[in-house]
Amino acid sequence: MLAGMADHKQINFTIVPDDAPGPDRQYANFCAVAHTPFDFTLTFCEVAPLSEKEIRDAEQEHMVKAPVRAKIVLPVQFIGPLIAALQENLRVYTESTQNQGPMGPVH
């Protein structure tokens, strides 16, 4: 064990947005997840509705291209708390929308 490893201290802090120029938000309606022994990669894409021709092409090629909006690499230790935060937010959302909940896949 490294020196200082047993001396964990809890620090309370507030996250504030960075005012640097750039887009505040990116829209994504698809997320691909991959992992290594060390981290998880979340690749967020925007999948637009397909035209009839794009559907035919996709049926032949077995592929639909969607622009990547963000690729986020997270350490493994971050995944459990992230899942817990998402579950809690989904619970609050579901309760606030009178138990209507998500309406299924959006892509």
DOMISE-83783 format. One record per residue: residue number from 1; residue in one letter; x, y, z of N, C-alpha, C, O in turn. Coordinates in steps of 0.02 Angstrom, whole numbers. Layout:
N
+-----+------+--------+--------+--------+--------+--------+--------+--------+--------+--------+--------+--------+--------+
| seq | type |    n_u |    n_v |    n_w |   ca_u |   ca_v |   ca_w |    c_u |    c_v |    c_w |    o_u |    o_v |    o_w |
+-----+------+--------+--------+--------+--------+--------+--------+--------+--------+--------+--------+--------+--------+
| NUM |    a |      X |      Y |      Z |      X |      Y |      Z |      X |      Y |      Z |      X |      Y |      Z |
...
+-----+------+--------+--------+--------+--------+--------+--------+--------+--------+--------+--------+--------+--------+
***
This chain:
107
+-----+------+--------+--------+--------+--------+--------+--------+--------+--------+--------+--------+--------+--------+
| seq | type |    n_u |    n_v |    n_w |   ca_u |   ca_v |   ca_w |    c_u |    c_v |    c_w |    o_u |    o_v |    o_w |
+-----+------+--------+--------+--------+--------+--------+--------+--------+--------+--------+--------+--------+--------+
|   1 |    m |     43 |    -59 |      0 |      0 |      0 |      0 |     45 |     62 |      0 |     94 |     65 |     37 |
|   2 |    l |     28 |    110 |    -41 |     66 |    171 |    -44 |     52 |    214 |     17 |     -3 |    213 |     44 |
|   3 |    a |    101 |    252 |     37 |     91 |    297 |     93 |     36 |    347 |     76 |     33 |    373 |     21 |
|   4 |    g |     -8 |    358 |    124 |    -62 |    405 |    115 |   -125 |    375 |     85 |   -177 |    408 |     83 |
|   5 |    m |   -122 |    313 |     61 |   -180 |    283 |     30 |   -237 |    272 |     80 |   -296 |    275 |     61 |
|   6 |    a |   -221 |    260 |    143 |   -273 |    246 |    193 |   -302 |    311 |    221 |   -353 |    308 |    256 |
|   7 |    d |   -272 |    368 |    206 |   -295 |    432 |    233 |   -341 |    467 |    183 |   -325 |    521 |    159 |
|   8 |    h |   -399 |    437 |    169 |   -447 |    468 |    123 |   -486 |    521 |    161 |   -509 |    509 |    217 |
|   9 |    k |   -494 |    579 |    130 |   -533 |    632 |    160 |   -590 |    650 |    112 |   -580 |    652 |     51 |
|  10 |    q |   -648 |    663 |    140 |   -705 |    683 |     99 |   -701 |    758 |     87 |   -693 |    797 |    134 |
|  11 |    i |   -708 |    778 |     25 |   -707 |    848 |      8 |   -772 |    864 |    -27 |   -790 |    832 |    -77 |
|  12 |    n |   -808 |    914 |     -2 |   -869 |    937 |    -34 |   -852 |    993 |    -81 |   -813 |   1038 |    -64 |
|  13 |    f |   -879 |    992 |   -141 |   -865 |   1044 |   -189 |   -925 |   1054 |   -234 |   -970 |   1012 |   -237 |
|  14 |    t |   -926 |   1110 |   -269 |   -978 |   1127 |   -317 |   -947 |   1132 |   -386 |   -895 |   1164 |   -394 |
|  15 |    i |   -979 |   1101 |   -434 |   -955 |   1106 |   -503 |   -990 |   1165 |   -536 |  -1051 |   1171 |   -534 |
|  16 |    v |   -951 |   1208 |   -567 |   -979 |   1265 |   -603 |   -960 |   1259 |   -677 |   -905 |   1237 |   -693 |
|  17 |    p |  -1005 |   1279 |   -722 |   -990 |   1274 |   -793 |   -931 |   1318 |   -812 |   -921 |   1372 |   -783 |
|  18 |    d |   -892 |   1296 |   -860 |   -838 |   1334 |   -887 |   -867 |   1383 |   -938 |   -907 |   1363 |   -981 |
|  19 |    d |   -848 |   1446 |   -934 |   -876 |   1496 |   -980 |   -837 |   1501 |  -1045 |   -846 |   1549 |  -1083 |
|  20 |    a |   -793 |   1453 |  -1058 |   -754 |   1455 |  -1120 |   -801 |   1449 |  -1180 |   -853 |   1415 |  -1176 |
|  21 |    p |   -784 |   1482 |  -1236 |   -827 |   1477 |  -1295 |   -833 |   1405 |  -1319 |   -787 |   1365 |  -1311 |
|  22 |    g |   -890 |   1390 |  -1349 |   -902 |   1324 |  -1375 |   -973 |   1303 |  -1361 |  -1008 |   1335 |  -1323 |
|  23 |    p |   -995 |   1249 |  -1392 |  -1064 |   1227 |  -1382 |  -1074 |   1204 |  -1310 |  -1034 |   1166 |  -1283 |
|  24 |    d |  -1129 |   1226 |  -1280 |  -1145 |   1205 |  -1212 |  -1170 |   1134 |  -1210 |  -1158 |   1098 |  -1161 |
|  25 |    r |  -1205 |   1113 |  -1263 |  -1236 |   1047 |  -1263 |  -1231 |   1016 |  -1332 |  -1228 |   1051 |  -1383 |
|  26 |    q |  -1229 |    951 |  -1333 |  -1233 |    913 |  -1395 |  -1292 |    865 |  -1388 |  -1302 |    836 |  -1335 |
|  27 |    y |  -1331 |    858 |  -1441 |  -1387 |    812 |  -1440 |  -1363 |    743 |  -1464 |  -1328 |    738 |  -1515 |
|  28 |    a |  -1383 |    691 |  -1429 |  -1369 |    623 |  -1450 |  -1429 |    580 |  -1431 |  -1460 |    588 |  -1379 |
|  29 |    n |  -1445 |    533 |  -1476 |  -1500 |    487 |  -1461 |  -1479 |    414 |  -1469 |  -1520 |    369 |  -1477 |
|  30 |    f |  -1413 |    404 |  -1467 |  -1385 |    337 |  -1469 |  -1319 |    338 |  -1432 |  -1281 |    386 |  -1437 |
|  31 |    c |  -1306 |    285 |  -1395 |  -1243 |    280 |  -1358 |  -1216 |    209 |  -1364 |  -1249 |    161 |  -1345 |
|  32 |    a |  -1156 |    204 |  -1391 |  -1121 |    139 |  -1394 |  -1074 |    136 |  -1335 |  -1041 |    186 |  -1318 |
|  33 |    v |  -1069 |     78 |  -1304 |  -1027 |     69 |  -1245 |   -975 |     15 |  -1259 |   -992 |    -39 |  -1284 |
|  34 |    a |   -912 |     30 |  -1244 |   -858 |    -19 |  -1250 |   -815 |    -14 |  -1187 |   -818 |     36 |  -1151 |
|  35 |    h |   -776 |    -66 |  -1173 |   -733 |    -62 |  -1114 |   -667 |    -99 |  -1125 |   -661 |   -142 |  -1168 |
|  36 |    t |   -619 |    -80 |  -1084 |   -556 |   -115 |  -1078 |   -550 |   -134 |  -1004 |   -596 |   -118 |   -966 |
|  37 |    p |   -498 |   -168 |   -984 |   -490 |   -182 |   -912 |   -483 |   -118 |   -870 |   -488 |   -121 |   -809 |
|  38 |    f |   -470 |    -61 |   -902 |   -454 |      0 |   -865 |   -507 |     54 |   -869 |   -512 |     96 |   -824 |
|  39 |    d |   -547 |     54 |   -923 |   -594 |    109 |   -932 |   -654 |     88 |   -976 |   -653 |     36 |  -1008 |
|  40 |    f |   -704 |    131 |   -975 |   -763 |    123 |  -1017 |   -764 |    181 |  -1066 |   -747 |    238 |  -1048 |
|  41 |    t |   -784 |    169 |  -1128 |   -791 |    221 |  -1178 |   -864 |    226 |  -1198 |   -894 |    177 |  -1220 |
|  42 |    l |   -892 |    285 |  -1190 |   -961 |    299 |  -1211 |   -956 |    342 |  -1274 |   -929 |    397 |  -1272 |
|  43 |    t |   -983 |    317 |  -1329 |   -983 |    354 |  -1391 |  -1054 |    375 |  -1406 |  -1097 |    334 |  -1420 |
|  44 |    f |  -1066 |    440 |  -1403 |  -1133 |    468 |  -1414 |  -1140 |    490 |  -1486 |  -1097 |    526 |  -1512 |
|  45 |    c |  -1194 |    468 |  -1519 |  -1207 |    484 |  -1589 |  -1277 |    513 |  -1596 |  -1320 |    504 |  -1553 |
|  46 |    e |  -1287 |    548 |  -1652 |  -1353 |    572 |  -1670 |  -1378 |    532 |  -1729 |  -1349 |    536 |  -1784 |
|  47 |    v |  -1431 |    494 |  -1720 |  -1460 |    453 |  -1773 |  -1523 |    489 |  -1797 |  -1572 |    493 |  -1761 |
|  48 |    a |  -1520 |    515 |  -1858 |  -1577 |    550 |  -1887 |  -1626 |    500 |  -1917 |  -1606 |    444 |  -1935 |
|  49 |    p |  -1689 |    519 |  -1924 |  -1736 |    475 |  -1959 |  -1711 |    460 |  -2029 |  -1683 |    503 |  -2063 |
|  50 |    l |  -1720 |    398 |  -2051 |  -1694 |    377 |  -2116 |  -1746 |    384 |  -2171 |  -1805 |    374 |  -2160 |
|  51 |    s |  -1722 |    403 |  -2230 |  -1765 |    405 |  -2289 |  -1775 |    333 |  -2314 |  -1742 |    287 |  -2291 |
|  52 |    e |  -1822 |    325 |  -2360 |  -1834 |    258 |  -2388 |  -1770 |    231 |  -2420 |  -1755 |    172 |  -2413 |
|  53 |    k |  -1733 |    273 |  -2456 |  -1671 |    252 |  -2489 |  -1620 |    231 |  -2436 |  -1586 |    181 |  -2444 |
|  54 |    e |  -1614 |    270 |  -2383 |  -1566 |    253 |  -2330 |  -1584 |    187 |  -2296 |  -1540 |    149 |  -2276 |
|  55 |    i |  -1649 |    174 |  -2289 |  -1671 |    111 |  -2260 |  -1651 |     53 |  -2306 |  -1626 |      2 |  -2282 |
|  56 |    r |  -1663 |     61 |  -2371 |  -1644 |      8 |  -2419 |  -1568 |     -3 |  -2418 |  -1545 |    -60 |  -2416 |
|  57 |    d |  -1530 |     52 |  -2418 |  -1457 |     46 |  -2415 |  -1435 |     10 |  -2351 |  -1391 |    -33 |  -2352 |
|  58 |    a |  -1466 |     29 |  -2295 |  -1448 |     -2 |  -2231 |  -1464 |    -76 |  -2230 |  -1427 |   -116 |  -2201 |
|  59 |    e |  -1520 |    -96 |  -2262 |  -1537 |   -166 |  -2266 |  -1485 |   -206 |  -2305 |  -1470 |   -263 |  -2288 |
|  60 |    q |  -1457 |   -175 |  -2357 |  -1407 |   -209 |  -2397 |  -1338 |   -209 |  -2363 |  -1303 |   -259 |  -2362 |
|  61 |    e |  -1320 |   -152 |  -2335 |  -1253 |   -144 |  -2306 |  -1250 |   -164 |  -2233 |  -1195 |   -174 |  -2206 |
|  62 |    h |  -1308 |   -172 |  -2200 |  -1312 |   -187 |  -2129 |  -1274 |   -134 |  -2088 |  -1239 |   -150 |  -2040 |
|  63 |    m |  -1281 |    -71 |  -2110 |  -1245 |    -17 |  -2077 |  -1283 |     48 |  -2086 |  -1308 |     63 |  -2141 |
|  64 |    v |  -1286 |     88 |  -2033 |  -1312 |    156 |  -2036 |  -1259 |    201 |  -2007 |  -1236 |    189 |  -1951 |
|  65 |    k |  -1239 |    252 |  -2043 |  -1188 |    298 |  -2018 |  -1222 |    354 |  -1979 |  -1274 |    381 |  -1999 |
|  66 |    a |  -1193 |    370 |  -1922 |  -1219 |    423 |  -1879 |  -1161 |    464 |  -1854 |  -1110 |    436 |  -1832 |
|  67 |    p |  -1166 |    530 |  -1856 |  -1110 |    571 |  -1833 |  -1099 |    564 |  -1757 |  -1146 |    564 |  -1718 |
|  68 |    v |  -1035 |    558 |  -1739 |  -1016 |    555 |  -1668 |  -1020 |    626 |  -1641 |   -990 |    672 |  -1669 |
|  69 |    r |  -1057 |    634 |  -1586 |  -1063 |    700 |  -1554 |  -1015 |    707 |  -1496 |   -992 |    763 |  -1481 |
|  70 |    a |   -998 |    651 |  -1464 |   -949 |    653 |  -1409 |   -925 |    582 |  -1395 |   -963 |    534 |  -1401 |
|  71 |    k |   -862 |    576 |  -1377 |   -835 |    512 |  -1355 |   -803 |    526 |  -1287 |   -757 |    566 |  -1281 |
|  72 |    i |   -828 |    491 |  -1236 |   -806 |    502 |  -1168 |   -774 |    438 |  -1141 |   -805 |    385 |  -1144 |
|  73 |    v |   -713 |    443 |  -1116 |   -678 |    386 |  -1086 |   -679 |    397 |  -1010 |   -656 |    448 |   -985 |
|  74 |    l |   -705 |    347 |   -974 |   -713 |    351 |   -902 |   -675 |    295 |   -867 |   -676 |    238 |   -891 |
|  75 |    p |   -642 |    310 |   -811 |   -610 |    256 |   -774 |   -663 |    208 |   -746 |   -719 |    228 |   -731 |
|  76 |    v |   -645 |    145 |   -739 |   -691 |     94 |   -715 |   -723 |    115 |   -648 |   -782 |    102 |   -637 |
|  77 |    q |   -685 |    146 |   -604 |   -710 |    165 |   -538 |   -766 |    217 |   -542 |   -803 |    225 |   -493 |
|  78 |    f |   -774 |    250 |   -597 |   -825 |    302 |   -606 |   -892 |    273 |   -627 |   -944 |    305 |   -618 |
|  79 |    i |   -892 |    212 |   -654 |   -953 |    183 |   -684 |  -1007 |    169 |   -633 |  -1065 |    185 |   -645 |
|  80 |    g |   -990 |    139 |   -576 |  -1041 |    124 |   -525 |  -1077 |    187 |   -502 |  -1139 |    189 |   -503 |
|  81 |    p |  -1041 |    239 |   -481 |  -1074 |    301 |   -460 |  -1114 |    333 |   -517 |  -1167 |    363 |   -505 |
|  82 |    l |  -1090 |    327 |   -579 |  -1127 |    355 |   -636 |  -1194 |    319 |   -645 |  -1246 |    350 |   -654 |
|  83 |    i |  -1192 |    252 |   -642 |  -1254 |    213 |   -648 |  -1302 |    231 |   -591 |  -1362 |    239 |   -603 |
|  84 |    a |  -1277 |    237 |   -530 |  -1319 |    255 |   -473 |  -1351 |    324 |   -483 |  -1410 |    333 |   -469 |
|  85 |    a |  -1312 |    372 |   -508 |  -1338 |    439 |   -520 |  -1392 |    438 |   -575 |  -1443 |    472 |   -570 |
|  86 |    l |  -1380 |    400 |   -628 |  -1430 |    394 |   -682 |  -1494 |    361 |   -656 |  -1549 |    383 |   -672 |
|  87 |    q |  -1487 |    308 |   -616 |  -1546 |    275 |   -588 |  -1586 |    321 |   -543 |  -1647 |    322 |   -546 |
|  88 |    e |  -1551 |    360 |   -502 |  -1586 |    407 |   -457 |  -1621 |    461 |   -498 |  -1678 |    478 |   -483 |
|  89 |    n |  -1588 |    488 |   -548 |  -1620 |    539 |   -590 |  -1679 |    511 |   -629 |  -1729 |    545 |   -637 |
|  90 |    l |  -1674 |    449 |   -652 |  -1730 |    417 |   -687 |  -1788 |    407 |   -639 |  -1846 |    417 |   -658 |
|  91 |    r |  -1773 |    388 |   -577 |  -1826 |    380 |   -527 |  -1862 |    446 |   -515 |  -1924 |    448 |   -514 |
|  92 |    v |  -1825 |    499 |   -505 |  -1855 |    565 |   -493 |  -1895 |    588 |   -554 |  -1950 |    613 |   -547 |
|  93 |    y |  -1866 |    578 |   -613 |  -1901 |    595 |   -675 |  -1967 |    557 |   -680 |  -2019 |    587 |   -695 |
|  94 |    t |  -1965 |    492 |   -669 |  -2025 |    450 |   -674 |  -2078 |    473 |   -625 |  -2137 |    477 |   -642 |
|  95 |    e |  -2057 |    487 |   -563 |  -2106 |    511 |   -513 |  -2134 |    579 |   -533 |  -2194 |    591 |   -522 |
|  96 |    s |  -2093 |    623 |   -560 |  -2116 |    690 |   -577 |  -2161 |    691 |   -639 |  -2197 |    739 |   -650 |
|  97 |    t |  -2158 |    639 |   -679 |  -2202 |    635 |   -738 |  -2259 |    587 |   -726 |  -2287 |    558 |   -772 |
|  98 |    q |  -2276 |    579 |   -663 |  -2332 |    537 |   -641 |  -2327 |    466 |   -667 |  -2374 |    437 |   -693 |
|  99 |    n |  -2267 |    438 |   -658 |  -2253 |    369 |   -675 |  -2263 |    352 |   -748 |  -2275 |    294 |   -765 |
| 100 |    q |  -2258 |    401 |   -793 |  -2262 |    386 |   -864 |  -2198 |    354 |   -888 |  -2199 |    308 |   -929 |
| 101 |    g |  -2141 |    378 |   -861 |  -2077 |    348 |   -878 |  -2058 |    358 |   -951 |  -2095 |    388 |   -989 |
| 102 |    p |  -1999 |    333 |   -968 |  -1977 |    338 |  -1037 |  -2023 |    301 |  -1084 |  -2053 |    251 |  -1065 |
| 103 |    m |  -2029 |    326 |  -1144 |  -2075 |    297 |  -1192 |  -2042 |    245 |  -1237 |  -2069 |    229 |  -1290 |
| 104 |    g |  -1985 |    219 |  -1218 |  -1950 |    170 |  -1259 |  -1893 |    201 |  -1297 |  -1876 |    259 |  -1287 |
| 105 |    p |  -1862 |    162 |  -1342 |  -1804 |    187 |  -1379 |  -1821 |    249 |  -1419 |  -1877 |    256 |  -1445 |
| 106 |    v |  -1773 |    294 |  -1424 |  -1784 |    356 |  -1462 |  -1749 |    354 |  -1529 |  -1752 |    403 |  -1567 |
| 107 |    h |  -1716 |    299 |  -1546 |  -1682 |    296 |  -1611 |  -1713 |    244 |  -1656 |  -1690 |    235 |  -1712 |
+-----+------+--------+--------+--------+--------+--------+--------+--------+--------+--------+--------+--------+--------+
***
